Amino acid sequence: MNIRVLGNNLEAWTLAAVLASTGCRVVIAAKQLPDEHSELAELDLLRLLQKQLAQGRLQLIDLADTVFNPADSCELLIDARTNLSAEQRFQALQMFSDAVQAESAIYALVQPVAVGTTDQLQCMLLDACKGRETKAQIDCLYWPSFIEAGRALESFTRSGRLLIGASRLCQNPKTEGDIPEGVAAIRELMAPFNRSKDAAMVMSAREAELTKIGINGMLATRISFMNELADIASRQGVDIEAVRQGIGADPRIGHQYLYPGCGFGGEAFTDTLGFLGEELEATESAQGLASGLLSSVWQINEQQKDLLFQKFWRYFNAEIKGRTVALWGCAFKPNTASIAGSPALVLIQALLSHGVQVQVYDPMAMESLKLWLNSAQIRLNSEQKPDDGQVVFCDSPEQAAEQADAIMLVTEWKLFWNLNLTEIATRMKTPLLLDGRNIYPPKRAQQAGFVYSAIGRGQTI
């Protein structure tokens, strides 16, 4: 199959690499492959992209996303772009429709979108084709990706679920009551990863759109609920880790996404919550209801991002100007260079605005943080204003902790789990360890000489 991919993000590059590896000819609009220091720097993905490019199954074209050439012979257009309106997406869809040479083709949305977007695009295409002869019949589908940062290839090729949402307006069903040809084509395309058992679930596009945003809404709710329990545990002198294990032991609940922490992030995760929030707000407004569950979930998460700063503030009785904080981890999750929505960004802004020096270490996300600091016009080191803090980039967690007044652990990189805490504590001005991911047993940290406070664990601050 000849495929064109729109987008320059993790989803786009993962789809391009994997589908090319199955024998498809894939074209993606980009000047070059992702840089190894970019937010897309997953080594196995980069290796696969390089291999497919070398073997000629992946082609890079230095053209605008919406430019099509009839010579492309594209049969499937995958739209992996984010934060676009249906009208903006339709520009590419219409150009695709005009360029397609085959009798039928597929336009597939893979990112979180507002419920009804796929049907809207199909309807816009049908209206545009009225009164003129068209070369191709195009099915608009919603084919949500479940690609996870840090394990992009594995999460796509071993997903265990394949959702395909067909627009109710699809033009070319094989027979009356049968599934559209586009759905059958996607199932065939994904056959190499759908062999052990048929994990395909075919539904309407609107059902698939709501399913995708509903999944992330459910996961976010579990995390925020655990953060609420962690707050209660802290006030009651209870270790939330024991509570977490007890709750997870119930087979109706399980252990997934029951980890309290200093806030979740990630562009795809927060985007889906945004769409779900819009749907709920529209319903609540129409029915005259007060803001509901998801608003609370979002508010709890935003509060969690500031929690470590609040602990730091209280511990030093608000006298924090001129102090130094070691920030361990700034990626929004381990094994990725992405800092999208990371609690570290909230913490850095709060600390700098109060005249605190921030000494940062992250194994992968340092370049991403530098770009964010520059785009946010936050000055570094000697360029700081006299009353502002400064950001210092370090080569190791130990260097970051040197002469620091506190450590804030934000990302649970495996590197941080078995450090020599005793030695690190002796190199600090104040051995205060604020663990935003609950990776250390309180007793171990205390024996190492730290004042240890986590999320519902350790000393209450």
N, C-alpha and C positions, 0 to 999 in steps of 0.2 A: 504494500500500500504506500502511496505517496502522501506524505503528511507535512503540513506547515504548522509551526508552533509560534504563537504570539506571546511575548513576555520575556523578561530577562531576570527571572527570579528562580528560587529553588525548585518550585513546581515545574516551571517551563524546562529548565535544564535536565531535570530528572526524567521527565516524560520523553524528551528528545533523546537522551542517552539510552534509556531502556528500550524504547520502541525501535531505535536504530539497531540495537543489538539483536533484535528478533528478525532482522532482514528487511525492515521497512526503509524507505528512502525518506529522510527527515530533513527539512529545511527550517532553520531558525534565523530570524533577523538579528544578527549581532556581528560586530567587527572581529571579535576574538572570544576564546573560551574564558570562563571566569578565572580571575587571578587567584593564585593559591593563598593570598592574604586577604581575600575578600570575605564577605559574610557567607558566601556560597562554598567556602573552602572545605569540602568533605573529600578526603583523599581518594576514596574508592569511586566516588562520582567523577572526580576530575580524571582519574585514570581511564574510566570507561568512555568518557567524552573524547579524550585524546585518541583512544583506540578506534572509536567509530569515525572520527574525523580522518584519521590516517587511512582507514579502509574505504573511505569514500561514501559511506552510508549516511553520514551526517555532513550537512553543508551549511556554512555560514554565509549569509548574504548581507552586505552593507547597504540595506535599504530600510526605509521607514516601515513600521509594522503593518501599515495598511496598503502597501504597494504589492500588486500581484501581476504576474505575467502569465498569459495563457500557456506559455511553454512549460510552466511549472507542473502542469497536469496534476494538480493537487486534488486528492479525493477526500481528505479529512483536514479541517482547520480546527486546531485546538487553541482556544482562547484562555490563556493562563494569566492574563493581566488582572490587576487588582484595582479597586476603587474607581471604577468607570460606570457611567450611566448607561442605560440601554441604548440611548441615542448615540453615545460615543462608540459603543461596541458595534452598532449597526453599520457604521461607515465601513469597517473591515468586512463585515458580513456581506454587504452589497457588492463590494469590489470582488470578493471571493465568488459570489454568485455570477457576476458578469464574466469572470475569467474561467470558470469550470468548463471543461470540455466533455466530461463524461455525462451519462444520462442521470446519474444521481450522485450526491455527495453529502457530507456530514459536517455540521458545525457543532462543536462540543465545548460547552463551558465547564471549567473544572474548579474554579475558585468559588468561595462563598459569595452568594448574590442574594438580593432581596427576593422574597417569594413572588413568583409570577414573571421573573425576568426572561426566562427561556420562552414561555408562551408569548410574551410581548415581542420578542425578537422574531419569532416565527410569524406572528401576525403582521409585523412591519414588513417582513420580506414578502409575504403574500400580497399585501397591499401594493408594494412597489412593483410587483410583477404583473399586476392586473393590466390588461389591455396591451400587453406586449408578449411576444414569443420569447420564452426562456429556454436556454440550452439544457439546464439541469434542474432536477427536483432536489431540494436540499432539506434534510431533516435537521432541526435544531434540537439538540439533546443536552441534558444536564448530567455530566459524568463527574461527580465530585471526587477529587483526589484526597487521600488520607496520608499524604507525604509528611513525615515528621523531620524537623531539623535535627541534625545529629545522626540520623539513621535513614537518610532519604531513600537510598536504593532498597534497603531491606523493607522499609515500611510500604513501599510501592509494590515490590515483587512478591512479598509474602504478607500481603494485607489480610487475606482470609475473608474479604468482603469486596464485592463489586456492585456498586449501585449505579443504575442507569435510569435516568428519568426522561421519558419521551414526552415531547410537547403534545398536547391534545390536538394540535393543528398540524401534526406531521402529515406530509402530503402523499407519501407513497407506501402505504401498507401493502404487504404481499397479497393478502386476500382479506376479505371482510372479517374483522375481529382478530386478525393476526397482528403480530408486533411489526413496527416499522422496520424497513430494511436497515436503517441506521443503527438500531439497537442490535440487530443480528450481526452487523459488521463490527461493532465494538466488542461483542462477545467473542467473535472470531479473533479479533486483534489481541485480546487478553487471554486467549486459550493457553499460551505457554505458562501462565501464572494462575491458572484456574483448573488444574488437573486432578488434584487429590479428591476434591469434591466440588460440585458446582456451587460456588459462592455468589453467583450473580443474583441480584434482586432487581427486577424490572418493575417500575412504578411510573406514575405520572411525574412530569418535571416538577410540578409544584410540591408534590410529596417528597421528592428527592431533595429539593432545595430546603425544605423545612427540616428534613432528616439531618442534613449536614449541619445546619446551624443549631439544631436541637441537641446534637451529640456534644458539641463544645459547651453549650449551655448547661447540660447535665454535669459534665466534668468540672466546670467552673463552680457549680453549686456545691459539689462534694468538697472541693478544696476550701471554699469559703466557709462551709459548715464546720470543717475541721479547725479552721482558724478561730471561729467563734468558740468552739469547745476548748481550744488551747488557751483562750483568754480566761474562760471560766476556770480551767485547770490551774492557771497561774495564780488566780486570786484565792483558790481553795487549797493551794499547796499540793496539787496532784500532778504526777508526771504524765503528760499527754501521750508519751510513747506507749505506756502500758494500756492506756485507753484506746489508742489507735489499733494496737494489736488485738485487743478484745473485740472491738467493733468489726475489724476485718475478718475475724474468725467466723463470723456469721456468714454462711454460704449465700444468703440473700443479698449480701452487701459486697463482700470481697475486699481485698487490700488495695486495689488500684485507685490512685488519686485520692488517697486518704492522708497525705502527708501535709501537715501544717507548715507554713513557711512565711517568708517576707514578701509574698506576692508573686503572681504568675505574669508572664509576658508572652511575646511571640506575635508577629503580625497576623498570621492566619487565625490564631486563637482569638485575639481581640477583635478582629474584623467580623468573625462570625457572631460574637457576642453583640457587636454593634448592630448587625442586621436583626438579630433576635430581639434586641431591645427596642428597635424601631417597630417591629411587628407588635410587640406587647404594648408599647406606648399607644399605638394606633387603636388597638382594641380597648385599652383602658380609657382612652379619651372618648371613643365612640360610645362607650357604656357608662361614662361618668364615674369610673372607678379610680381609686388612689393607686399610686405607683406600686408595683407588685414585687414578686420575688427576685427577679433578675436585677432590678435596680438596687436591691439590698446586696446581692452578690457582688455587683460591680463596685458598690461603695465600700464594702468590706475589703475587697482586693486593693483598692486605692489606698485605704487606710493602712493596710499591711505594709505597703511599700515604704511608708514613713516610720514604721515601728522601731527599727534599729536606731534611727536618729533620735526618736523620743527617749529611748533607753539611755543613749549617750548623753543627751541633754539633762535628763534627770540625775544620772550618776554624778555628773560634775556640777550639779546645782546651777545649770545654765551658764556657767563660766567656761565656755568652750573656745572662745576666740584665741587664736594662736596655738591651739592644740593640733595634734597630728593623728590621723586615722589611717590604718592600713585597710584597704578594700580588697578582699580576696574574691575575685571573680566579678566580671561585669556582663558576661553573656547571659541571655535570658534563661538558658538551660545548658547543661554540659554537652560537650562534643559538637558545639556549633560556634561560629564566630559572630552570630547575629546578636545584637543588643536591643532589638525591637521590643519595646515595652518592658525592658528590664528594670527591676527595682533599683539597680545601681544608678540609673540616670536620675531618679528622684533623690537618692541619697547624696549624690555628688553635688547636685544643685543646692540642696539644703546646707550641706557642709561648707561649700565655698561661700555661700551668701553670709555665713556666720564666721568667716575668717579662719576656717579650719583647713589645714594642709591635708590633701588626700594622696596617699601613696598606693598606687593601683598595681595589681598583678592579675593577669588572666592568661592562660596558656594559648588562647586562640584569638581573642576578641580585642586585643590592644589597638590594632589598626582601625577597627570599626569604631572604637571609642574615640580615637584621635579625630576621625572624620566627623563624628557627631559633635565633639567639642568645638571644632572649627566652624561647623555649620550653625551651631548654637551661639557662635561668637563668644565662647568662654575662653578667656586667655589662660596661657600656661606659664608656669614658673615665674621668671623675672618680669614678664610682661603684665603681671597682675596689678590691679589697682592696689594701693596701700592697705585698704581695709578688707580686701578680699582674700580668700584662701587661694591655694594653688594646687595643681595636679602634677604629680611626679610619677612617671612610668618606671616600673621596677622590673628586674630580670628574674625574680623569684619571690615566693611568698615570704621567705625569711628576710630578704632585703626590704620588702614592703613594710614588715613589722618593726624594722630597726628604729628605735627611739620613738615608737608610736605610743599614743595614749590609749588606743583601743584598736582591736581588730573587728571588722564587720565582714562576716562570711556571707556572701550573697549567692554564689553559684557552687553547687556541690560537686565540683570536679574531683575525680578519684585521687588526684595528686594531693589534695588537702587532708585526706582521711587519716593518714598514718605519719604525719610530720612529727618531728621531735618537739612537742609542745613545751617541755621543760626548758629546753635551750632557748626557744623563741621567747618565752616569758621573761627570761633573764635579760634579753636584749631590748626590752620595752621600757618606756618611762612608767607606764601604768599597765599592768597585766590584766586588761579587761578584754574578754572575748565575748562578742555578741554574735551568736551563731544563728543566722537566718534560715538554716536548713536542718537544724537538729541532727547534725552528723556525729557530734561527739557525746559520749556518755558524760553526764555532769561530774561524776566522781573522778573520772580520768582527767578532765580539764582542771578540776580543783586540786587534785594531787600534783599536777604540773605547775601549780602556783597561780592559776588564773582565777579571777572573779568571772564566773561563767553564767551567762544568761542567754536563753534561747527562746523558742516560741512554745510557751507552755512547759518549759523544762528549766532546770537550774534555778539560780537565784532570781527572785522577782525584783525587777528594777522599774 
